[in-house]
Structures are given as C-alpha cells and as structure tokens.
Amino acid sequence: MPMNCRIPSRLRCDQACMGRLDSWLLAPSTSTAKKCRTIVTGGRKPACAHLYQDGSVAIEGPSHLIIDFCRVQNRLFDVRQIAATSSAFAALRGDGAVETWGNPNQGGDSTAVQSQLQEVKSLAATDVAFAALRHDGTVVTWGDPYDGGDSRMVRNELKEVEQIAACSCAFAALLGSGRIVTWGDHFDDEGPIRELRHVREIRGLQAHAAFAALLRDGTVVTWQEPELRPSAATQRLLRGVVKLESSGHGFVALRSDGVKVSWGDNLEDVHRPDRRRAVGDRVKISSERNRLKLQHGP
C-alpha cells in the first residue's frame, strides 16, 4: 500500500493478515467520527497517525509499527494530542496520561518514565526523543539521550515551565520568568540563549536545528544552522511581531500591522496586506539575501 496517508478500509487488531503486509492501516472498526489531524513520522519509512474528533486513533505504516500499536490500542481513548519522532509516536489522553509505540530507541518505549507521565498537558518531539510538559511545570523526557531524551543536566532549571518547543535535535523550554532553557545536540550550552530575558513564546523546526523566540517587546531572536539564518533585510523587518509560527522548514512572524514575514529553508518573503484592494503585495528577498523585490498580487 503506498504511503500517501489516505484512509483505506479499516482493519482490526486481531486481523489474520497481521504481519504479512509491509504497510497497512489499523483503526477502531466502530468509530464514525471525522478525522481532525494527521501526524506523520519523518523516517525513511514514514508512518501516519490519524487523530479523530472522538479521541480515537488510526495508524498507517510498516507492519512492525502496527504490531507495536496493538500493545497500546486499548489505552488510546480520549486522545487530545499526538507527537512523532522519526519512527515512534506518543499520544496524550484527556486524563493527562501518555501512551507510546514504535521504535524503542526513538521514544517508542517510555517504560523508564511511565510513572512520571501523569498530569501531562502537552508533548513535543525531536527526530528521536520526546518531552512531556506536566501541569506542575516540570518536564519528563525519554528517547535518544543525545538529541533531547536526557534532560538531567538541566533538571534543576526545568521548573515553572510554560512551553516546550522542539527542533530536529534539541528542546527549548520557556520558563515563567521569561528565560529559556535548552538541551540536546548543538544546544546544551548556548550562552546567548541563556542570556535572553522577557521571552513571550518559542518555536522550533523539527526538520532542522533551528529555534526562534518572540520577545515581549515584539522583536524576534533566532538561533539555527547558518544556512537558515534570516538575512539582515529580513531581520530588520522582525519588529512589532505579535505572533510566531513554524512549520517543518520555516518560520512565520505576524506583525501588528498585518505584515507576515517568513524565513527558513530556501524561503524568505514578506506579505504586505493592501487594504484598498484586499489583495496583498508580496515582497520577496532575492537570492542575494539582501535585496528586496516588490511584486503585486497575492
């Protein structure tokens, strides 16, 4: 079956053909709820987890992942969030419990921290590790220790955490004090990051080693691979920002005047709303990364 994340006929966990197919879908046979989100792993053999409005979960992927899913299927009810590494999933239930399945080396086995995975309010994932933010402001991590799965070095700092963001190889936690704590590959001891104050929110790119932080004064600070660094022209436009978003490969900053500034992997542009025509002018930054070109149209 091609991995296009479409939902074919639903199969039950006791299906006789289990293990004989390289890739297929497994889902509750009785759910008629609409699908509200699809989460995809980033490995060489991608898998999909489909989260439905009634809190049920369907998965599509290699047979070995399907088999491991059977281990936790009966506990996947009232699911509110699903996060994915390259070959594992973690599901957060409405009661704050977390269930995992998939590659044990990439977060699919949470046995070592299972007793701590209670009263969780959100999940984040690097390529190979998970982090769970609990309602008491503490953080639980598991998976590959080098890329975020081991947070012992910063354990004493991970208190009163309000938000966790993830990139491909590290996590960043926003504290109630407005400071940021990072751990994982490339970000274990980032002096400039630790010096930041008055941070409002943080975002990461799961496909790259990159973070961006929105400060309370409306400016944006980034730290990332050199090729993802915003140009000087783009950086000057990152003022008066009220919202920061991210996708797998880029960031988008929304300014208070409606301008949207984006940057990332082979992407830099600015969308300026035209109130007279309700059609935007788009300002693209050329390949020289320091010259602006004005284009009319959406």
C-alpha positions as CSV (number, residue, x, y, z in Angstrom):
1,M,0.0,0.0,0.0
2,P,1.6,3.4,-0.9
3,M,2.3,5.7,1.9
4,N,0.1,8.6,1.0
5,C,-1.7,8.8,4.3
6,R,-5.1,8.2,2.8
7,I,-7.5,6.0,4.8
8,P,-8.5,2.7,3.1
9,S,-10.8,0.2,4.7
10,R,-10.4,-0.2,8.4
11,L,-8.9,-3.3,10.0
12,R,-9.0,-4.7,13.5
13,C,-6.0,-5.6,15.6
14,D,-6.9,-9.3,15.5
15,Q,-6.9,-9.4,11.7
16,A,-5.5,-12.7,10.5
17,C,-3.2,-11.0,7.9
18,M,-1.3,-9.0,10.5
19,G,2.4,-9.1,9.9
20,R,2.0,-10.3,6.3
21,L,1.8,-6.8,4.8
22,D,4.6,-4.3,4.6
23,S,2.2,-1.3,5.2
24,W,-1.5,-1.0,6.1
25,L,-4.0,0.9,8.2
26,L,-5.2,-0.2,11.6
27,A,-8.1,1.7,13.3
28,P,-11.1,1.1,15.5
29,S,-13.8,-0.5,13.4
30,T,-16.7,1.3,15.1
31,S,-15.6,4.9,15.0
32,T,-17.5,7.1,12.7
33,A,-16.0,10.4,13.8
34,K,-14.4,12.8,11.4
35,K,-10.6,12.9,11.3
36,C,-9.2,16.1,12.7
37,R,-5.5,15.8,12.3
38,T,-2.8,13.5,10.7
39,I,0.7,13.3,12.2
40,V,3.5,11.8,10.1
41,T,6.9,10.4,11.2
42,G,10.0,11.7,9.5
43,G,11.9,8.5,8.9
44,R,12.8,6.7,5.7
45,K,9.7,4.6,6.0
46,P,7.1,7.2,7.2
47,A,4.0,6.3,9.1
48,C,0.8,8.2,9.8
49,A,-1.3,8.5,12.9
50,H,-4.8,9.8,12.3
51,L,-6.5,11.5,15.3
52,Y,-10.3,11.6,15.2
53,Q,-12.7,14.1,16.8
54,D,-13.9,11.4,19.2
55,G,-10.4,10.9,20.5
56,S,-9.8,7.6,18.7
57,V,-6.6,6.9,16.7
58,A,-5.9,5.2,13.4
59,I,-2.4,4.4,12.1
60,E,-0.9,3.6,8.8
61,G,2.6,2.4,8.3
62,P,5.1,-0.6,8.4
63,S,3.8,-3.8,9.9
64,H,6.3,-3.8,12.8
65,L,4.8,-0.4,13.9
66,I,1.3,-1.7,13.5
67,I,2.1,-4.7,15.7
68,D,3.5,-2.5,18.4
69,F,0.5,-0.3,18.2
70,C,-1.6,-3.3,19.2
71,R,0.1,-3.2,22.5
72,V,-1.4,0.1,23.4
73,Q,-4.5,0.3,21.2
74,N,-7.0,-0.4,24.1
75,R,-5.5,2.5,26.0
76,L,-5.8,5.0,23.2
77,F,-9.1,6.7,24.1
78,D,-9.9,10.4,24.5
79,V,-6.6,11.3,22.8
80,R,-6.0,15.0,22.6
81,Q,-2.6,15.3,21.0
82,I,-0.1,13.0,19.1
83,A,3.6,13.8,18.6
84,A,6.0,11.9,16.4
85,T,9.7,11.3,16.1
86,S,11.2,9.6,13.0
87,S,9.8,6.2,13.9
88,A,7.7,6.4,17.1
89,F,4.5,8.1,18.4
90,A,3.4,9.5,21.7
91,A,-0.3,10.1,22.4
92,L,-1.6,12.4,25.2
93,R,-5.0,11.5,26.7
94,G,-7.6,13.8,28.2
95,D,-6.7,12.5,31.7
96,G,-3.1,13.6,31.3
97,A,-1.7,10.1,30.7
98,V,0.7,9.3,27.8
99,E,1.0,6.2,25.7
100,T,3.9,5.4,23.3
101,W,4.6,3.0,20.5
102,G,7.2,2.5,17.8
103,N,11.0,2.3,17.7
104,P,12.1,2.0,21.4
105,N,15.3,3.8,20.7
106,Q,13.5,6.8,19.4
107,G,10.9,7.2,22.1
108,G,8.5,4.3,21.4
109,D,9.3,2.8,24.8
110,S,8.5,5.0,27.7
111,T,8.7,2.3,30.4
112,A,11.5,4.0,32.3
113,V,9.5,7.2,32.8
114,Q,5.9,5.9,32.6
115,S,5.2,6.5,36.3
116,Q,6.0,10.2,35.7
117,L,3.8,10.5,32.6
118,Q,0.8,11.7,34.5
119,E,-1.0,15.1,34.6
120,V,0.7,15.9,31.3
121,K,-0.6,18.9,29.3
122,S,1.5,18.9,26.1
123,L,4.0,16.9,24.1
124,A,7.0,17.8,21.9
125,A,9.3,15.7,19.8
126,T,12.7,15.9,18.1
127,D,13.7,13.4,15.5
128,V,14.5,10.7,18.1
129,A,13.2,11.9,21.5
130,F,10.0,13.1,23.3
131,A,9.4,15.7,26.0
132,A,6.2,16.0,28.1
133,L,5.2,19.2,29.9
134,R,3.3,18.5,33.1
135,H,0.7,20.7,34.7
136,D,3.0,21.4,37.6
137,G,5.6,23.0,35.3
138,T,8.0,20.1,35.3
139,V,9.3,18.2,32.2
140,V,9.7,14.5,31.5
141,T,12.0,13.3,28.6
142,W,12.7,10.0,27.0
143,G,14.2,8.6,23.8
144,D,17.7,9.1,22.4
145,P,19.7,10.8,25.2
146,Y,21.9,12.8,22.9
147,D,19.1,14.5,21.0
148,G,16.9,15.6,23.9
149,G,15.9,12.4,25.6
150,D,18.2,13.0,28.6
151,S,17.5,16.3,30.4
152,R,19.3,15.5,33.7
153,M,21.9,18.2,33.1
154,V,19.2,20.9,33.2
155,R,16.7,19.2,35.5
156,N,17.1,21.7,38.3
157,E,16.3,24.5,35.8
158,L,13.2,22.9,34.4
159,K,10.7,24.4,36.9
160,E,7.7,26.6,36.2
161,V,8.0,25.7,32.5
162,E,5.2,27.2,30.4
163,Q,6.0,26.0,26.9
164,I,8.3,23.5,25.2
165,A,9.5,23.7,21.6
166,A,11.5,21.2,19.6
167,C,13.8,21.2,16.6
168,S,15.3,18.2,14.9
169,C,17.9,17.5,17.7
170,A,17.0,19.6,20.8
171,F,14.3,21.0,23.0
172,A,13.8,24.5,24.3
173,A,11.7,25.3,27.4
174,L,10.2,28.7,28.2
175,L,10.1,29.4,31.9
176,G,7.6,31.6,33.7
177,S,10.3,34.1,34.3
178,G,10.7,34.6,30.6
179,R,14.0,32.7,30.4
180,I,14.8,29.8,28.0
181,V,16.5,26.5,28.9
182,T,17.8,24.3,26.1
183,W,19.1,20.7,26.0
184,G,20.1,18.2,23.3
185,D,22.6,18.2,20.4
186,H,24.1,21.6,19.5
187,F,22.1,23.4,22.2
188,D,23.5,22.0,25.5
189,D,25.3,25.2,26.5
190,E,24.1,28.1,24.3
191,G,25.3,31.2,26.2
192,P,23.4,33.7,24.1
193,I,20.2,31.8,24.5
194,R,20.6,31.6,28.3
195,E,21.1,35.3,28.4
196,L,17.7,36.0,26.8
197,R,15.0,37.6,29.0
198,H,11.4,38.6,28.6
199,V,10.6,35.8,26.1
200,R,6.9,35.5,25.2
201,E,6.9,32.4,23.1
202,I,9.3,30.0,21.3
203,R,9.1,27.9,18.1
204,G,11.3,25.2,16.6
205,L,11.7,23.5,13.2
206,Q,11.5,19.7,13.5
207,A,13.2,19.3,10.2
208,H,16.2,21.4,11.1
209,A,18.3,22.6,14.1
210,A,16.6,25.9,14.5
211,F,14.7,27.9,17.1
212,A,13.1,31.3,17.2
213,A,11.9,33.3,20.2
214,L,9.4,36.2,20.3
215,L,10.3,38.7,23.0
216,R,7.8,40.8,24.8
217,D,8.9,44.0,23.0
218,G,7.8,42.4,19.7
219,T,11.3,41.6,18.4
220,V,12.4,38.1,17.3
221,V,15.7,36.3,18.2
222,T,16.8,33.2,16.2
223,W,19.5,30.6,16.6
224,Q,19.9,28.0,14.0
225,E,22.1,26.4,11.3
226,P,23.9,29.1,9.4
227,E,22.1,28.5,6.1
228,L,18.7,29.1,7.9
229,R,19.7,32.4,9.4
230,P,17.4,35.3,8.3
231,S,19.1,37.9,6.1
232,A,19.8,41.3,7.5
233,A,16.9,42.7,5.5
234,T,14.5,40.1,7.0
235,Q,15.9,40.7,10.5
236,R,15.2,44.4,10.3
237,L,11.5,43.6,9.5
238,L,11.1,41.5,12.6
239,R,9.7,44.3,14.7
240,G,6.2,44.7,16.2
241,V,5.6,41.0,16.0
242,V,2.6,39.7,17.8
243,K,2.6,36.0,16.8
244,L,5.2,33.5,15.8
245,E,4.5,30.2,14.0
246,S,6.6,27.4,12.5
247,S,6.3,24.6,10.0
248,G,8.8,21.8,9.3
249,H,11.1,24.0,7.3
250,G,10.4,27.7,8.1
251,F,9.1,30.4,10.5
252,V,6.4,32.9,10.0
253,A,6.1,36.1,12.1
254,L,2.8,38.1,12.1
255,R,3.3,41.8,12.8
256,S,0.7,44.1,14.5
257,D,0.3,45.9,11.1
258,G,-0.7,42.7,9.4
259,V,2.6,42.1,7.6
260,K,3.7,38.5,7.5
261,V,7.5,37.8,7.5
262,S,8.7,34.3,6.7
263,W,12.2,32.7,6.5
264,G,13.8,29.3,6.7
265,D,14.9,26.6,4.3
266,N,15.1,28.3,0.8
267,L,12.4,30.7,1.9
268,E,12.3,34.4,2.7
269,D,9.4,36.6,1.8
270,V,7.2,39.3,3.2
271,H,3.4,39.6,2.6
272,R,2.0,43.2,3.0
273,P,-1.8,43.5,3.1
274,D,-3.3,46.1,0.7
275,R,-6.4,47.4,2.5
276,R,-7.6,49.2,-0.7
277,R,-7.8,46.2,-2.9
278,A,-7.9,43.4,-0.3
279,V,-5.0,41.9,-2.3
280,G,-1.5,41.6,-0.9
281,D,1.7,43.0,-2.2
282,R,4.4,40.4,-1.8
283,V,8.0,41.4,-1.2
284,K,10.4,38.7,-2.0
285,I,14.0,38.7,-0.9
286,S,16.2,37.7,-3.8
287,S,18.9,35.1,-3.8
288,E,21.5,37.7,-2.8
289,R,19.6,37.7,0.5
290,N,19.9,41.4,0.9
291,R,17.8,42.9,-1.9
292,L,14.0,43.4,-1.9
293,K,11.9,42.9,-5.0
294,L,8.3,44.2,-5.0
295,Q,5.6,42.1,-6.7
296,H,1.9,42.8,-6.9
297,G,-0.7,40.1,-6.3
298,P,-1.4,37.5,-3.7
